[in-house]
Amino acid sequence: MMFINKQKSSIPVSRDLKLLLLIGGLYALATFLSNTFVNVFLWKKSGEYLDIATYNLFIYIIQPIAFFIAGKFAKKVDRALILRVGVIVLSLFYIVVLLFGDKATTYPYLLGGLLGLGYGFYWLSFNVLTFEITEPETRDLFNGSLGTFQSFGGMIGPLFAGYIISNLNNFTGYTVIFLLSFLLFGIAVVCSFYLQKRKATGKFIFREVLEERKRNKNWNYILLAHIAQGMREGLFIFIIAIWVYIETGSEFALGVFNLLFSFCSLICYMLISKLIKSNYRKRMMLFGGLSLYFAIAIFVFQTNYVMLLIYGVIVGLSYPVFNVPFISLTYDIIGKANKARKLRIEYIIVREIYVNAGRIAAITIFIIGVSYLKPSFIIPILILSLGSGNLIASLLIRKTVN
């Protein structure tokens, strides 16, 4: 945590903030170690875009449902307990994948649903804890630092995993990597016991937060921005990894791609967490959105490994520029919304429903497209259209009032 202490030393950093960053870093390393390769694992078993899309679709169908359920529990029990449930479910996911083995592609909906359940419980708790532990003056520092740790995990996780998988018998390699993720999630569970206990009181009031978008324009624009962002994420979260593997036939090459992407993100997150000013957030988001869309043109018309690596560099530099101010603005707008302190859990659930609505819409469009048209024809069209999500989100955010 020395990285945190060296940044903005005038800002007090609590013990819980450091613990939450450590848990977030362990989660990032565990997921980057394995999740990058789950889509490739399934692809190697079936070779069908529909199987991969169905698996990802069920992640995002179940995730908001899990968010809702976890939110109701979070009104009654310690937030850290919800986080532990999520991490335990995520760790069990990798054991189930190994148990299914060659039959994994037979149950894409079950695997996706299990991962979505874990994501929902984990991220509900993590987002609520982020809202409670950080203050407006520490949010950019926290989000930038978390992004740094995530980028570091993204550098070493996939590269190490790709090396192991490529140098061992494929299934043996996947077994080793999935078990390592299981271990890292276990360490994260242990760390969660040291968080200060937090228990929300009051009733679970969901409808009022939904209705708030009619009265609060800032909240409405934030939700629309999350739909737009989710539409890009829904497609790109799996299609890029599959394309890199198709072009190279190597898990190690996919690891190199993630190393390059995450190294660029690491540098940019470190700079942004030090230099960002709240009055520059909207400009940074617009620049990040434009850069993310420009990056698509690098590879969509000429898809090869070199072009994909160049894409990884540009996106790695652009995502922090977009994400850090976007997350901070979201929490600031929630913090100023009606009954924010009392209904913070409900606000975070509604936000998650909207971002997953975007992801579900994108994957559904993808499934329909590849079902009736040649993938080589329709996928570039979908990438060019849905890939504008972050740019659209940045334009919507410009309509919010400071």
N, C-alpha and C positions, 0 to 999 in steps of 0.2 A: 504493500500500500504506500510505499515511498513516493510513487508517482503522484498520488493524490496530495500528499503533504507538500510536494514541491510546487503544486499549482495553486495560484491564488491564495497564498498563505494567510491573507487577511480574512478569508471566509472560514468560519468554524465548521469542522467536519466531524460529525458524530460517529460513535462506535458502531451504531446500527447501520449507518450509511456505508461504512467500510465493509461490514459483514454482508450487506445486501449486494455490494459490488463483487465480493468474493463468491457468493452463491451464483450471481449472474455469470461470472467468469467460468466457474465450474460447469454450469449448465451449457454455456456456449461451447466450451471445449468438448464436452460429451456429445453434444448434438452435431458439431462440425466433424467430429471423429467418425460418426456413423451415419447421420442423416443424409449427408452428401451422397453416400453410396447405397442407401436403401433403394432409391429410384433406379440406380444402375443394376443393383441386385435383382430387382423385379424385372427390369428390361431384359437382362440376360436370360431370365427364366421363360419369358413369353415373347419378347420382341414386338409387343403390341402397344401402340400409343394409348389405346382405350383402357388397358389394364392400369397403366401408370396414371392416367387422368382420373379413373374411378377411385383409385387409392387416395389421390390427393383431394378429390371432391369430398369423400367421406371424412377426411380430416377436418375440412372447413364447414361441413354440415354439423358435425358433432361438437366442434370446438365452441361455438356460441351457446349451444345448449348446456354444455359443461360449465361455461362461464356463468350462465343464469343460475344453475344449481349451486355452484360454488359460492356465488354471491349471496344466496339465501342462507347458506351455512355460515358465511363470514359475518353475518349479522348476529350470530349466536356464539361462535367459537373463535379462538385465537387465529389470527390471520396466518401465522407461521404453520399451524396445523394444516390449513388448506394447501399451503405451499408444499408441505411434506407429502400429502396425498398425491399431488400432481407429479412430483419427482418420482415417487414410488411407482405410479402407473407408467410413467415414461420409461423407467428402468425395466419394468416387466415387458414392455413392448419388444425390446430387443431379444429377450428370452423366447417370446412367442414366435418371432421371426425365425429364430434358430430351430425351434421345435418343428415348425411347419416345413422348413427346408425347401425342397423342390415343389412342394404344394402351396407355397406362399402366394403365388399369383392366382390360386383358386379362390382365395378369400381376401381380395383387395379391400372390400368394404369393411371387413372385420379388422384388418390391420389399420386401415385409415381411421376407423371409429375409435380404436384403442388409443392411437396417437393423439387424435383430437380431444379425447377425454383427458389425457394427461396434460396437453397444452392448455386446455381450458382452466383446469384447477391451478396449474402453475402460474399462468400469466395473469389470472384474476388476482391472485395473492400478490404476485410480484408488482403488478401495476398499482394496486392499492397501497402496498408498503412504500413504493416509490413516491406516491402522492403524499403519504403521511410523513415519511422520513425527510424528504427534501423540502426546501423552501424556494420561493421564486429566485432568490439570489444564489442558490446552490444547484438549481436544476440543470443549467447548461453544463456546469462542472460535472455533475453526476452522469448526465447522458453522454457527454463527451468521453468521460473516463470509462463508462460501461462499453461504449462503442470501441474504445481502444482495446479493452480486454477481449471483446468479441472478435475484433480483427486479429488479435494475437492468436486466439483459439482457431480462427479461420486459416491462419498461416500454417501452424504446426499440425493441426488435427488432420485435415484431408491429405496433406503431403505424407505424413507418417502412415496414415491408414492406406493410402494408395501404394506406398512402398511395401507394406506388410502383405497386402492382398496380392500384389503383383509377384512377390517373391515366395509366397507359399501357395500350396494348393488353394484354389479360389475359395472353396467353402471353408477350409481351415483358416484362411486369412480373415474372412468375414466373421468367423466365430471369435477369433482373438479380438478383433476390433469391437464387436458388439459387447463382449464381456468387459472390455476396458471402459466402455461407456457406462455399463451397469455399475462398475466400481466408482467412477467419478460421480454419478448420481447419488450413490451411497454416501460419499463424503459431503456432498451438498446437503443431504438430509441431516447429517450430524451438525453441520454449521448452523442450520436453521434453529436448533435448540438453544443457541446463544442469543437469538434475537429477543429484544424486550417484548413481553406479551402485550398484545393489542386486541381488544375486543370491542366491536362496534355495538351500539345499542340502538333500539328503536325498531320500527317496522320496516319491512322490505317494500318500498313504494316504487314500482317500476314505471307505471303509466305516467306519473307526474313528470318524470325525466324525459319520456318520449314526447309529451306535450310541450315541454320547455322549448323545443326547436321552433314552435310556432311563435313564441314570444321573444326568443333570444336569437337574433340573426347570426351572431357570432357562433353560437352552438350549432345552428343549422348548417352554416358554411363549413365548419369543422367536420361535421358528419358527412356531408357531401364529398369533401376532400378525402375522407377515409375510404369512401366507396371507390373513388377514382384510383387512389393508391392501391387498394385491394385488387382491382382489376388487373393492374400490371403484375402484382405479386403472384396472383393466382396462376398465371401462365408461366411467368419467367422462373418461378421457384423450382420447376422441374424440367422445363424444356431445354434450358441452357446446359445443364449437367448431361442430359441425354445426348444432345448434339455434340458436346465435347467428346463423349465416349464413342459415339458413332464415327466421328472423324478420326479418332486415334486408336480405338479398340483397347485402350489402356487406362486402368484406374489410376496409375501413377501420373499420367498426363493430366487427368482430372485434378489430382492433387496439386500439380504444378500450377494449373489454372487458378485454383483457389488460393494458393500461396501468393501469386502475383496480385490477385484481386484484394486479398486481405492485407497484404503489405502496404498497398496504396491506401487502403482504408485506414490502417493503423496510423500512418503518417498524417493523414488528413484529420482524423479524429483528434490526435494529439494537438495539432495546430489550432483546430477550431475550439476545442475546450479551453484553450488559453486566450484566444483572440476574439471570440464571438461577443458582440454587443447586442443587447436586446432590440435596439432600434434598427439593426441591420437584418433581422431575422427574415422578413418577407423578401428582401432582395436576394438573400442567400438561397432561400427556397426556390425562387424563380430561376436563378443561375443553375442550381442543382437540377431542377426539373428539365431545363433546356439541355443541359449536358447529358442527362440520362437518356433523353430522346435522341439526341444526336448520335450517341454511342450505338444505337440500333443500326443506323445506316452503315456502320463500319463492317458488319458481318452479314446482314440479312440478304444482300444481293450477291455476295461472294463468300460463302460459308466454308472456311477452312480453319485449321488450328491456329495459324498465325493471326488471322483476323479475329478469332475468338479471344486470343490472348490480349490483343489491342483493346478489344471491347472490355475485357476484364480490368485493364488498367484504368480506362476512362470511367467505368462504373464505380470502381473502387475509390476513385478520387471524388466522384460526384455524390455518392450516397450520403457520406457524412455531411456534406454541405446542405443537403436536403433534410436529412433525418433529425439532426440535432435541433435546429430551430423548429421543425414541425412538431416534435415530441414536446418541446418546452412550451410552445404556443398552445398546444392542446391542453396541457395541464394548467396553464395560466387561465385559459378560458373556462375550464371546468371549475377552477378555484374561485372564479368571480360569478359563476352561475348561481341561480336561485337554490338556496338550501344546500350548497355544495358540501359543506362540512358534514351535514346530516346524511346526505344522499350520495356521497362520493363513490360508493360501491356501485350504485345504480348507474351513475354517469359512465363509469368505466365499462360496465356491461353493455350499455347502449352503444358506446363507441366501438366495442368489439363486434357487436352484431352488424354494424354498418360496414366495417372493414371486411368481415367475412362474407357479407352479402356481395361485395365487389369480387372477392375471390371465387365464390360459388358461381356468380354470373359468368366470369371469364372462363372457368373450366367447363361449364355447361355449354357455352358457345363453342369451345374447342372440341368437345365430344361430338356435338352436332356436326361441326365442320368436317372432322376427320371421318365421320360415319358416312357422309354423302359425297365428299370430294377427296381427291388425292391429297395426302398430307403434304407432298412437295409443293402443291399449289396453294393450299389454304393456310398452312402454318405461317409463311412469310407475311401474308395479308393480316393475319391475326396479330402477329408480332408488331407490325407497323401501326395497327389501329389501337390495340389494347396497351401497347407500350408507351402511349402518351399519358398514361394515368398520373404519373408524378407531376408532369407539366400542368395538366388540368387541375390537379390538387393545389399547386402553387398559385395558379390564377384565382382559384376560389378563395384561398387564404388572403389574397390581396384585398378582398371585399370586406374582411373583418375590420372592426374598429378597435383601435388600441385602448 
